[in-house]
Amino acid sequence: WYQRRVREAVVSTQSTGECRYNNMDFPAMCIQYCNLRRKFCNFYGVKRVNIQGMLKNLGQEFDGTPHSGISDSRNIANIVCTMVRDGAVLDNNEVVDVNSIYTA
């Protein structure tokens, strides 16, 4: 479940440009997604932070190579698991403006 939610967020934000570039329809299942950074900041009451900042706020260290897909994914999964254990609800809180994908 957690991996699916993380994947949905990554797909939603990274695929808009790819869809436009390849002249493809944006997948309907990705229009709504969970913006983890926004959820994290609201839940813990901190300013905008990156993955390393989130981990630092949780008392954890980044594991792996920054900006490596697998390392980032594993660290994001750790953040998600910690947030859920702390009581956060990770529901969809963002919507992709599909019209802007093809007009930009």
Biopython code that builds the backbone (N, CA, C, O; Angstrom):
import numpy as np
from Bio.PDB.StructureBuilder import StructureBuilder

atoms = [
    (1, "TRP", "N", (0.836, -1.195, 0.000)),
    (1, "TRP", "CA", (0.000, 0.000, 0.000)),
    (1, "TRP", "C", (0.876, 1.254, 0.000)),
    (1, "TRP", "O", (0.644, 2.173, -0.785)),
    (2, "TYR", "N", (1.879, 1.292, 0.876)),
    (2, "TYR", "CA", (2.738, 2.474, 0.954)),
    (2, "TYR", "C", (3.498, 2.676, -0.342)),
    (2, "TYR", "O", (3.610, 3.796, -0.840)),
    (3, "GLN", "N", (4.021, 1.587, -0.886)),
    (3, "GLN", "CA", (4.782, 1.710, -2.128)),
    (3, "GLN", "C", (3.903, 2.245, -3.247)),
    (3, "GLN", "O", (4.356, 3.051, -4.060)),
    (4, "ARG", "N", (2.648, 1.805, -3.298)),
    (4, "ARG", "CA", (1.736, 2.275, -4.335)),
    (4, "ARG", "C", (1.505, 3.776, -4.198)),
    (4, "ARG", "O", (1.499, 4.496, -5.196)),
    (5, "ARG", "N", (1.314, 4.254, -2.961)),
    (5, "ARG", "CA", (1.073, 5.679, -2.730)),
    (5, "ARG", "C", (2.287, 6.506, -3.133)),
    (5, "ARG", "O", (2.146, 7.552, -3.766)),
    (6, "VAL", "N", (3.483, 6.039, -2.770)),
    (6, "VAL", "CA", (4.699, 6.765, -3.145)),
    (6, "VAL", "C", (4.833, 6.767, -4.660)),
    (6, "VAL", "O", (5.143, 7.799, -5.255)),
    (7, "ARG", "N", (4.604, 5.625, -5.283)),
    (7, "ARG", "CA", (4.714, 5.530, -6.734)),
    (7, "ARG", "C", (3.730, 6.470, -7.414)),
    (7, "ARG", "O", (4.076, 7.124, -8.398)),
    (8, "GLU", "N", (2.489, 6.545, -6.891)),
    (8, "GLU", "CA", (1.495, 7.430, -7.481)),
    (8, "GLU", "C", (1.964, 8.885, -7.449)),
    (8, "GLU", "O", (1.795, 9.616, -8.424)),
    (9, "ALA", "N", (2.549, 9.299, -6.332)),
    (9, "ALA", "CA", (3.015, 10.685, -6.216)),
    (9, "ALA", "C", (4.135, 10.965, -7.201)),
    (9, "ALA", "O", (4.150, 12.012, -7.849)),
    (10, "VAL", "N", (5.066, 10.042, -7.315)),
    (10, "VAL", "CA", (6.188, 10.232, -8.237)),
    (10, "VAL", "C", (5.683, 10.244, -9.666)),
    (10, "VAL", "O", (6.092, 11.091, -10.461)),
    (11, "VAL", "N", (4.800, 9.314, -10.004)),
    (11, "VAL", "CA", (4.260, 9.248, -11.360)),
    (11, "VAL", "C", (3.517, 10.529, -11.698)),
    (11, "VAL", "O", (3.665, 11.062, -12.798)),
    (12, "SER", "N", (2.723, 11.026, -10.765)),
    (12, "SER", "CA", (1.914, 12.217, -11.037)),
    (12, "SER", "C", (2.768, 13.432, -11.328)),
    (12, "SER", "O", (2.463, 14.197, -12.243)),
    (13, "THR", "N", (3.819, 13.621, -10.576)),
    (13, "THR", "CA", (4.612, 14.834, -10.734)),
    (13, "THR", "C", (5.667, 14.722, -11.826)),
    (13, "THR", "O", (6.005, 15.726, -12.453)),
    (14, "GLN", "N", (6.187, 13.544, -12.066)),
    (14, "GLN", "CA", (7.256, 13.396, -13.049)),
    (14, "GLN", "C", (6.740, 13.102, -14.445)),
    (14, "GLN", "O", (7.445, 13.352, -15.423)),
    (15, "SER", "N", (5.545, 12.583, -14.561)),
    (15, "SER", "CA", (5.061, 12.128, -15.856)),
    (15, "SER", "C", (4.371, 13.190, -16.687)),
    (15, "SER", "O", (4.132, 12.975, -17.875)),
    (16, "THR", "N", (4.046, 14.324, -16.101)),
    (16, "THR", "CA", (3.332, 15.342, -16.881)),
    (16, "THR", "C", (4.155, 15.780, -18.087)),
    (16, "THR", "O", (3.632, 15.869, -19.198)),
    (17, "GLY", "N", (5.412, 16.046, -17.877)),
    (17, "GLY", "CA", (6.283, 16.452, -18.983)),
    (17, "GLY", "C", (6.498, 15.342, -19.992)),
    (17, "GLY", "O", (6.559, 15.594, -21.195)),
    (18, "GLU", "N", (6.614, 14.106, -19.504)),
    (18, "GLU", "CA", (6.792, 12.967, -20.401)),
    (18, "GLU", "C", (5.568, 12.773, -21.286)),
    (18, "GLU", "O", (5.693, 12.498, -22.480)),
    (19, "CYS", "N", (4.391, 12.915, -20.697)),
    (19, "CYS", "CA", (3.160, 12.770, -21.487)),
    (19, "CYS", "C", (3.091, 13.844, -22.564)),
    (19, "CYS", "O", (2.746, 13.559, -23.711)),
    (20, "ARG", "N", (3.420, 15.073, -22.195)),
    (20, "ARG", "CA", (3.401, 16.163, -23.170)),
    (20, "ARG", "C", (4.433, 15.903, -24.272)),
    (20, "ARG", "O", (4.134, 16.050, -25.457)),
    (21, "TYR", "N", (5.628, 15.522, -23.878)),
    (21, "TYR", "CA", (6.710, 15.280, -24.840)),
    (21, "TYR", "C", (6.343, 14.183, -25.833)),
    (21, "TYR", "O", (6.627, 14.291, -27.026)),
    (22, "ASN", "N", (5.699, 13.110, -25.319)),
    (22, "ASN", "CA", (5.348, 11.967, -26.163)),
    (22, "ASN", "C", (3.930, 12.040, -26.719)),
    (22, "ASN", "O", (3.446, 11.090, -27.333)),
    (23, "ASN", "N", (3.257, 13.194, -26.495)),
    (23, "ASN", "CA", (1.897, 13.401, -26.985)),
    (23, "ASN", "C", (0.966, 12.262, -26.558)),
    (23, "ASN", "O", (0.215, 11.716, -27.367)),
    (24, "MET", "N", (1.032, 11.923, -25.284)),
    (24, "MET", "CA", (0.209, 10.847, -24.722)),
    (24, "MET", "C", (-0.808, 11.432, -23.761)),
    (24, "MET", "O", (-0.597, 12.506, -23.196)),
    (25, "ASP", "N", (-1.916, 10.719, -23.576)),
    (25, "ASP", "CA", (-2.894, 11.104, -22.563)),
    (25, "ASP", "C", (-2.305, 10.857, -21.187)),
    (25, "ASP", "O", (-1.607, 9.867, -20.966)),
    (26, "PHE", "N", (-2.591, 11.770, -20.256)),
    (26, "PHE", "CA", (-2.134, 11.599, -18.883)),
    (26, "PHE", "C", (-3.029, 10.563, -18.203)),
    (26, "PHE", "O", (-4.251, 10.667, -18.307)),
    (27, "PRO", "N", (-2.461, 9.555, -17.502)),
    (27, "PRO", "CA", (-3.280, 8.498, -16.878)),
    (27, "PRO", "C", (-4.253, 9.072, -15.847)),
    (27, "PRO", "O", (-3.854, 9.803, -14.941)),
    (28, "ALA", "N", (-5.521, 8.735, -15.997)),
    (28, "ALA", "CA", (-6.558, 9.243, -15.096)),
    (28, "ALA", "C", (-6.281, 8.872, -13.642)),
    (28, "ALA", "O", (-6.597, 9.647, -12.740)),
    (29, "MET", "N", (-5.692, 7.692, -13.401)),
    (29, "MET", "CA", (-5.434, 7.259, -12.023)),
    (29, "MET", "C", (-4.390, 8.132, -11.324)),
    (29, "MET", "O", (-4.233, 8.050, -10.106)),
    (30, "CYS", "N", (-3.683, 8.960, -12.078)),
    (30, "CYS", "CA", (-2.625, 9.784, -11.499)),
    (30, "CYS", "C", (-3.025, 11.244, -11.327)),
    (30, "CYS", "O", (-2.211, 12.055, -10.885)),
    (31, "ILE", "N", (-4.252, 11.589, -11.663)),
    (31, "ILE", "CA", (-4.663, 12.988, -11.598)),
    (31, "ILE", "C", (-4.686, 13.486, -10.153)),
    (31, "ILE", "O", (-4.276, 14.614, -9.880)),
    (32, "GLN", "N", (-5.160, 12.653, -9.230)),
    (32, "GLN", "CA", (-5.119, 12.998, -7.807)),
    (32, "GLN", "C", (-3.987, 12.223, -7.165)),
    (32, "GLN", "O", (-3.781, 11.045, -7.456)),
    (33, "TYR", "N", (-3.248, 12.900, -6.283)),
    (33, "TYR", "CA", (-2.132, 12.225, -5.624)),
    (33, "TYR", "C", (-1.847, 12.862, -4.270)),
    (33, "TYR", "O", (-2.385, 13.919, -3.939)),
    (34, "CYS", "N", (-1.007, 12.213, -3.508)),
    (34, "CYS", "CA", (-0.614, 12.702, -2.191)),
    (34, "CYS", "C", (0.714, 13.444, -2.325)),
    (34, "CYS", "O", (1.726, 12.852, -2.699)),
    (35, "ASN", "N", (0.705, 14.733, -2.021)),
    (35, "ASN", "CA", (1.925, 15.531, -2.005)),
    (35, "ASN", "C", (2.562, 15.299, -0.635)),
    (35, "ASN", "O", (2.177, 15.923, 0.354)),
    (36, "LEU", "N", (3.524, 14.407, -0.591)),
    (36, "LEU", "CA", (4.118, 13.990, 0.684)),
    (36, "LEU", "C", (4.801, 15.154, 1.400)),
    (36, "LEU", "O", (4.703, 15.272, 2.621)),
    (37, "ARG", "N", (5.481, 15.999, 0.660)),
    (37, "ARG", "CA", (6.168, 17.128, 1.290)),
    (37, "ARG", "C", (5.167, 18.027, 2.018)),
    (37, "ARG", "O", (5.401, 18.428, 3.159)),
    (38, "ARG", "N", (4.052, 18.342, 1.354)),
    (38, "ARG", "CA", (3.028, 19.187, 1.970)),
    (38, "ARG", "C", (2.430, 18.501, 3.202)),
    (38, "ARG", "O", (2.242, 19.132, 4.242)),
    (39, "LYS", "N", (2.132, 17.204, 3.075)),
    (39, "LYS", "CA", (1.585, 16.453, 4.214)),
    (39, "LYS", "C", (2.573, 16.471, 5.378)),
    (39, "LYS", "O", (2.185, 16.686, 6.526)),
    (40, "PHE", "N", (3.844, 16.245, 5.077)),
    (40, "PHE", "CA", (4.882, 16.202, 6.112)),
    (40, "PHE", "C", (4.948, 17.540, 6.845)),
    (40, "PHE", "O", (4.915, 17.588, 8.074)),
    (41, "CYS", "N", (5.041, 18.613, 6.081)),
    (41, "CYS", "CA", (5.175, 19.949, 6.691)),
    (41, "CYS", "C", (3.959, 20.299, 7.543)),
    (41, "CYS", "O", (4.103, 20.833, 8.642)),
    (42, "ASN", "N", (2.763, 19.999, 7.039)),
    (42, "ASN", "CA", (1.556, 20.274, 7.818)),
    (42, "ASN", "C", (1.460, 19.388, 9.057)),
    (42, "ASN", "O", (1.081, 19.857, 10.130)),
    (43, "PHE", "N", (1.797, 18.126, 8.913)),
    (43, "PHE", "CA", (1.658, 17.178, 10.022)),
    (43, "PHE", "C", (2.648, 17.482, 11.154)),
    (43, "PHE", "O", (2.283, 17.452, 12.329)),
    (44, "TYR", "N", (3.893, 17.773, 10.792)),
    (44, "TYR", "CA", (4.919, 18.021, 11.804)),
    (44, "TYR", "C", (5.118, 19.510, 12.119)),
    (44, "TYR", "O", (5.889, 19.854, 13.014)),
    (45, "GLY", "N", (4.435, 20.379, 11.397)),
    (45, "GLY", "CA", (4.530, 21.808, 11.665)),
    (45, "GLY", "C", (5.893, 22.395, 11.375)),
    (45, "GLY", "O", (6.408, 23.202, 12.149)),
    (46, "VAL", "N", (6.488, 21.984, 10.242)),
    (46, "VAL", "CA", (7.810, 22.493, 9.856)),
    (46, "VAL", "C", (7.696, 23.223, 8.525)),
    (46, "VAL", "O", (6.717, 23.069, 7.796)),
    (47, "LYS", "N", (8.720, 24.023, 8.223)),
    (47, "LYS", "CA", (8.756, 24.717, 6.935)),
    (47, "LYS", "C", (9.085, 23.720, 5.834)),
    (47, "LYS", "O", (9.394, 22.559, 6.106)),
    (48, "ARG", "N", (9.019, 24.173, 4.612)),
    (48, "ARG", "CA", (9.268, 23.308, 3.457)),
    (48, "ARG", "C", (10.677, 22.715, 3.530)),
    (48, "ARG", "O", (11.660, 23.440, 3.683)),
    (49, "VAL", "N", (10.759, 21.392, 3.417)),
    (49, "VAL", "CA", (12.040, 20.690, 3.489)),
    (49, "VAL", "C", (12.130, 19.661, 2.368)),
    (49, "VAL", "O", (11.121, 19.237, 1.805)),
    (50, "ASN", "N", (13.363, 19.272, 2.058)),
    (50, "ASN", "CA", (13.579, 18.208, 1.073)),
    (50, "ASN", "C", (13.624, 16.856, 1.789)),
    (50, "ASN", "O", (13.374, 16.786, 2.993)),
    (51, "ILE", "N", (13.936, 15.795, 1.065)),
    (51, "ILE", "CA", (13.958, 14.455, 1.664)),
    (51, "ILE", "C", (14.933, 14.403, 2.832)),
    (51, "ILE", "O", (14.604, 13.871, 3.892)),
    (52, "GLN", "N", (16.124, 14.948, 2.648)),
    (52, "GLN", "CA", (17.109, 14.915, 3.733)),
    (52, "GLN", "C", (16.625, 15.715, 4.936)),
    (52, "GLN", "O", (16.869, 15.325, 6.078)),
    (53, "GLY", "N", (15.950, 16.818, 4.693)),
    (53, "GLY", "CA", (15.393, 17.615, 5.782)),
    (53, "GLY", "C", (14.294, 16.881, 6.528)),
    (53, "GLY", "O", (14.201, 16.965, 7.753)),
    (54, "MET", "N", (13.459, 16.158, 5.783)),
    (54, "MET", "CA", (12.412, 15.365, 6.419)),
    (54, "MET", "C", (13.022, 14.308, 7.335)),
    (54, "MET", "O", (12.606, 14.132, 8.480)),
    (55, "LEU", "N", (14.014, 13.615, 6.799)),
    (55, "LEU", "CA", (14.675, 12.570, 7.592)),
    (55, "LEU", "C", (15.328, 13.162, 8.840)),
    (55, "LEU", "O", (15.240, 12.585, 9.924)),
    (56, "LYS", "N", (15.975, 14.302, 8.686)),
    (56, "LYS", "CA", (16.613, 14.956, 9.833)),
    (56, "LYS", "C", (15.575, 15.301, 10.893)),
    (56, "LYS", "O", (15.815, 15.102, 12.084)),
    (57, "ASN", "N", (14.406, 15.825, 10.464)),
    (57, "ASN", "CA", (13.340, 16.138, 11.412)),
    (57, "ASN", "C", (12.841, 14.892, 12.140)),
    (57, "ASN", "O", (12.351, 14.980, 13.266)),
    (58, "LEU", "N", (12.967, 13.737, 11.495)),
    (58, "LEU", "CA", (12.519, 12.481, 12.104)),
    (58, "LEU", "C", (13.628, 11.787, 12.885)),
    (58, "LEU", "O", (13.415, 10.710, 13.441)),
    (59, "GLY", "N", (14.809, 12.397, 12.930)),
    (59, "GLY", "CA", (15.934, 11.787, 13.641)),
    (59, "GLY", "C", (16.570, 10.646, 12.879)),
    (59, "GLY", "O", (17.191, 9.762, 13.468)),
    (60, "GLN", "N", (16.411, 10.668, 11.557)),
    (60, "GLN", "CA", (16.971, 9.614, 10.710)),
    (60, "GLN", "C", (18.004, 10.217, 9.772)),
    (60, "GLN", "O", (18.065, 11.434, 9.598)),
    (61, "GLU", "N", (18.816, 9.355, 9.170)),
    (61, "GLU", "CA", (19.809, 9.804, 8.204)),
    (61, "GLU", "C", (19.468, 9.266, 6.827)),
    (61, "GLU", "O", (18.853, 8.208, 6.695)),
    (62, "PHE", "N", (19.874, 10.007, 5.799)),
    (62, "PHE", "CA", (19.666, 9.557, 4.425)),
    (62, "PHE", "C", (20.503, 8.313, 4.200)),
    (62, "PHE", "O", (21.680, 8.280, 4.559)),
    (63, "ASP", "N", (19.908, 7.291, 3.611)),
    (63, "ASP", "CA", (20.603, 6.035, 3.342)),
    (63, "ASP", "C", (20.769, 5.889, 1.838)),
    (63, "ASP", "O", (19.778, 5.789, 1.114)),
    (64, "GLY", "N", (21.998, 5.876, 1.361)),
    (64, "GLY", "CA", (22.251, 5.688, -0.061)),
    (64, "GLY", "C", (22.801, 6.937, -0.722)),
    (64, "GLY", "O", (23.427, 7.777, -0.075)),
    (65, "THR", "N", (22.559, 7.045, -2.012)),
    (65, "THR", "CA", (23.065, 8.139, -2.829)),
    (65, "THR", "C", (21.933, 9.104, -3.149)),
    (65, "THR", "O", (20.939, 8.703, -3.754)),
    (66, "PRO", "N", (22.064, 10.382, -2.753)),
    (66, "PRO", "CA", (21.008, 11.351, -3.076)),
    (66, "PRO", "C", (20.738, 11.419, -4.584)),
    (66, "PRO", "O", (21.659, 11.351, -5.398)),
    (67, "HIS", "N", (19.483, 11.550, -4.927)),
    (67, "HIS", "CA", (19.007, 11.658, -6.300)),
    (67, "HIS", "C", (19.139, 10.362, -7.086)),
    (67, "HIS", "O", (18.945, 10.346, -8.302)),
    (68, "SER", "N", (19.470, 9.270, -6.390)),
    (68, "SER", "CA", (19.415, 7.947, -7.003)),
    (68, "SER", "C", (17.976, 7.468, -6.825)),
    (68, "SER", "O", (17.445, 7.509, -5.715)),
    (69, "GLY", "N", (17.352, 7.022, -7.889)),
    (69, "GLY", "CA", (15.945, 6.613, -7.821)),
    (69, "GLY", "C", (15.659, 5.621, -6.717)),
    (69, "GLY", "O", (14.694, 5.789, -5.971)),
    (70, "ILE", "N", (16.478, 4.587, -6.596)),
    (70, "ILE", "CA", (16.230, 3.550, -5.593)),
    (70, "ILE", "C", (16.483, 4.084, -4.186)),
    (70, "ILE", "O", (15.722, 3.787, -3.265)),
    (71, "SER", "N", (17.547, 4.870, -4.012)),
    (71, "SER", "CA", (17.838, 5.433, -2.681)),
    (71, "SER", "C", (16.747, 6.410, -2.252)),
    (71, "SER", "O", (16.271, 6.354, -1.118)),
    (72, "ASP", "N", (16.354, 7.299, -3.155)),
    (72, "ASP", "CA", (15.293, 8.254, -2.831)),
    (72, "ASP", "C", (14.000, 7.517, -2.485)),
    (72, "ASP", "O", (13.320, 7.866, -1.521)),
    (73, "SER", "N", (13.666, 6.494, -3.276)),
    (73, "SER", "CA", (12.433, 5.736, -3.032)),
    (73, "SER", "C", (12.447, 5.052, -1.674)),
    (73, "SER", "O", (11.446, 5.069, -0.957)),
    (74, "ARG", "N", (13.562, 4.458, -1.321)),
    (74, "ARG", "CA", (13.656, 3.784, -0.019)),
    (74, "ARG", "C", (13.551, 4.783, 1.128)),
    (74, "ARG", "O", (12.897, 4.512, 2.134)),
    (75, "ASN", "N", (14.186, 5.924, 0.978)),
    (75, "ASN", "CA", (14.120, 6.934, 2.030)),
    (75, "ASN", "C", (12.721, 7.532, 2.134)),
    (75, "ASN", "O", (12.243, 7.800, 3.236)),
    (76, "ILE", "N", (12.066, 7.741, 1.001)),
    (76, "ILE", "CA", (10.689, 8.237, 1.025)),
    (76, "ILE", "C", (9.782, 7.204, 1.686)),
    (76, "ILE", "O", (8.896, 7.560, 2.462)),
    (77, "ALA", "N", (10.001, 5.932, 1.383)),
    (77, "ALA", "CA", (9.203, 4.876, 2.026)),
    (77, "ALA", "C", (9.402, 4.901, 3.544)),
    (77, "ALA", "O", (8.445, 4.696, 4.291)),
    (78, "ASN", "N", (10.618, 5.146, 4.005)),
    (78, "ASN", "CA", (10.871, 5.256, 5.446)),
    (78, "ASN", "C", (10.117, 6.440, 6.042)),
    (78, "ASN", "O", (9.565, 6.343, 7.138)),
    (79, "ILE", "N", (10.097, 7.545, 5.326)),
    (79, "ILE", "CA", (9.362, 8.730, 5.786)),
    (79, "ILE", "C", (7.878, 8.416, 5.879)),
    (79, "ILE", "O", (7.228, 8.741, 6.873)),
    (80, "VAL", "N", (7.343, 7.781, 4.838)),
    (80, "VAL", "CA", (5.923, 7.423, 4.813)),
    (80, "VAL", "C", (5.581, 6.507, 5.986)),
    (80, "VAL", "O", (4.598, 6.743, 6.690)),
    (81, "CYS", "N", (6.368, 5.487, 6.195)),
    (81, "CYS", "CA", (6.107, 4.545, 7.297)),
    (81, "CYS", "C", (6.140, 5.251, 8.648)),
    (81, "CYS", "O", (5.291, 4.996, 9.502)),
    (82, "THR", "N", (7.100, 6.122, 8.844)),
    (82, "THR", "CA", (7.200, 6.864, 10.098)),
    (82, "THR", "C", (5.986, 7.765, 10.285)),
    (82, "THR", "O", (5.426, 7.837, 11.379)),
    (83, "MET", "N", (5.582, 8.445, 9.231)),
    (83, "MET", "CA", (4.425, 9.330, 9.334)),
    (83, "MET", "C", (3.157, 8.552, 9.691)),
    (83, "MET", "O", (2.372, 8.988, 10.533)),
    (84, "VAL", "N", (2.964, 7.410, 9.054)),
    (84, "VAL", "CA", (1.777, 6.592, 9.345)),
    (84, "VAL", "C", (1.821, 6.090, 10.787)),
    (84, "VAL", "O", (0.806, 6.102, 11.483)),
    (85, "ARG", "N", (2.993, 5.649, 11.231)),
    (85, "ARG", "CA", (3.123, 5.208, 12.634)),
    (85, "ARG", "C", (2.818, 6.347, 13.596)),
    (85, "ARG", "O", (2.277, 6.124, 14.679)),
    (86, "ASP", "N", (3.165, 7.572, 13.200)),
    (86, "ASP", "CA", (2.910, 8.742, 14.040)),
    (86, "ASP", "C", (1.461, 9.236, 13.944)),
    (86, "ASP", "O", (1.071, 10.169, 14.647)),
    (87, "GLY", "N", (0.671, 8.608, 13.074)),
    (87, "GLY", "CA", (-0.749, 8.949, 12.991)),
    (87, "GLY", "C", (-1.169, 9.792, 11.807)),
    (87, "GLY", "O", (-2.320, 10.223, 11.743)),
    (88, "ALA", "N", (-0.278, 10.038, 10.876)),
    (88, "ALA", "CA", (-0.631, 10.836, 9.693)),
    (88, "ALA", "C", (-1.550, 10.042, 8.770)),
    (88, "ALA", "O", (-1.424, 8.824, 8.643)),
    (89, "VAL", "N", (-2.462, 10.743, 8.139)),
    (89, "VAL", "CA", (-3.335, 10.155, 7.127)),
    (89, "VAL", "C", (-2.836, 10.639, 5.772)),
    (89, "VAL", "O", (-2.838, 11.838, 5.492)),
    (90, "LEU", "N", (-2.414, 9.713, 4.947)),
    (90, "LEU", "CA", (-1.809, 10.080, 3.662)),
    (90, "LEU", "C", (-2.811, 9.883, 2.529)),
    (90, "LEU", "O", (-2.687, 8.964, 1.719)),
    (91, "ASP", "N", (-3.797, 10.760, 2.492)),
    (91, "ASP", "CA", (-4.775, 10.728, 1.429)),
    (91, "ASP", "C", (-4.377, 11.713, 0.333)),
    (91, "ASP", "O", (-3.439, 12.493, 0.500)),
    (92, "ASN", "N", (-5.086, 11.671, -0.773)),
    (92, "ASN", "CA", (-4.779, 12.576, -1.879)),
    (92, "ASN", "C", (-5.034, 14.017, -1.460)),
    (92, "ASN", "O", (-6.082, 14.329, -0.894)),
    (93, "ASN", "N", (-4.088, 14.883, -1.734)),
    (93, "ASN", "CA", (-4.225, 16.296, -1.389)),
    (93, "ASN", "C", (-3.805, 17.225, -2.524)),
    (93, "ASN", "O", (-3.705, 18.437, -2.330)),
    (94, "GLU", "N", (-3.566, 16.674, -3.683)),
    (94, "GLU", "CA", (-3.179, 17.465, -4.857)),
    (94, "GLU", "C", (-3.900, 16.927, -6.085)),
    (94, "GLU", "O", (-4.277, 15.757, -6.145)),
    (95, "VAL", "N", (-4.080, 17.803, -7.054)),
    (95, "VAL", "CA", (-4.701, 17.431, -8.325)),
    (95, "VAL", "C", (-3.850, 18.004, -9.444)),
    (95, "VAL", "O", (-3.480, 19.177, -9.411)),
    (96, "VAL", "N", (-3.540, 17.182, -10.428)),
    (96, "VAL", "CA", (-2.780, 17.623, -11.591)),
    (96, "VAL", "C", (-3.733, 18.359, -12.523)),
    (96, "VAL", "O", (-4.809, 17.852, -12.841)),
    (97, "ASP", "N", (-3.344, 19.549, -12.960)),
    (97, "ASP", "CA", (-4.119, 20.292, -13.940)),
    (97, "ASP", "C", (-3.785, 19.722, -15.319)),
    (97, "ASP", "O", (-2.823, 20.130, -15.969)),
    (98, "VAL", "N", (-4.603, 18.780, -15.734)),
    (98, "VAL", "CA", (-4.343, 18.063, -16.983)),
    (98, "VAL", "C", (-4.286, 19.019, -18.172)),
    (98, "VAL", "O", (-3.502, 18.801, -19.095)),
    (99, "ASN", "N", (-5.092, 20.061, -18.170)),
    (99, "ASN", "CA", (-5.080, 21.011, -19.285)),
    (99, "ASN", "C", (-3.727, 21.689, -19.444)),
    (99, "ASN", "O", (-3.309, 21.980, -20.564)),
    (100, "SER", "N", (-3.034, 21.945, -18.329)),
    (100, "SER", "CA", (-1.745, 22.630, -18.408)),
    (100, "SER", "C", (-0.654, 21.727, -18.983)),
    (100, "SER", "O", (0.375, 22.216, -19.449)),
    (101, "ILE", "N", (-0.875, 20.420, -18.949)),
    (101, "ILE", "CA", (0.126, 19.502, -19.472)),
    (101, "ILE", "C", (0.329, 19.738, -20.962)),
    (101, "ILE", "O", (1.455, 19.678, -21.455)),
    (102, "TYR", "N", (-0.745, 20.003, -21.669)),
    (102, "TYR", "CA", (-0.674, 20.089, -23.115)),
    (102, "TYR", "C", (-0.632, 21.514, -23.642)),
    (102, "TYR", "O", (-0.501, 21.725, -24.848)),
    (103, "THR", "N", (-0.741, 22.501, -22.747)),
    (103, "THR", "CA", (-0.687, 23.883, -23.189)),
    (103, "THR", "C", (0.618, 24.564, -22.822)),
    (103, "THR", "O", (0.873, 25.683, -23.265)),
    (104, "ALA", "N", (1.448, 23.911, -22.021)),
    (104, "ALA", "CA", (2.712, 24.532, -21.574)),
    (104, "ALA", "C", (3.756, 24.456, -22.663)),
    (104, "ALA", "O", (4.879, 24.923, -22.475)),
]
sb = StructureBuilder()
sb.init_structure("model")
sb.init_model(0)
sb.init_chain("A")
sb.init_seg("    ")
for serial, (resi, resn, name, xyz) in enumerate(atoms, 1):
    if name == "N":
        sb.init_residue(resn, " ", resi, " ")
    sb.init_atom(name, np.array(xyz, "f"), 0.0, 1.0, " ", f" {name:<3s}", serial, name[0])
structure = sb.get_structure()
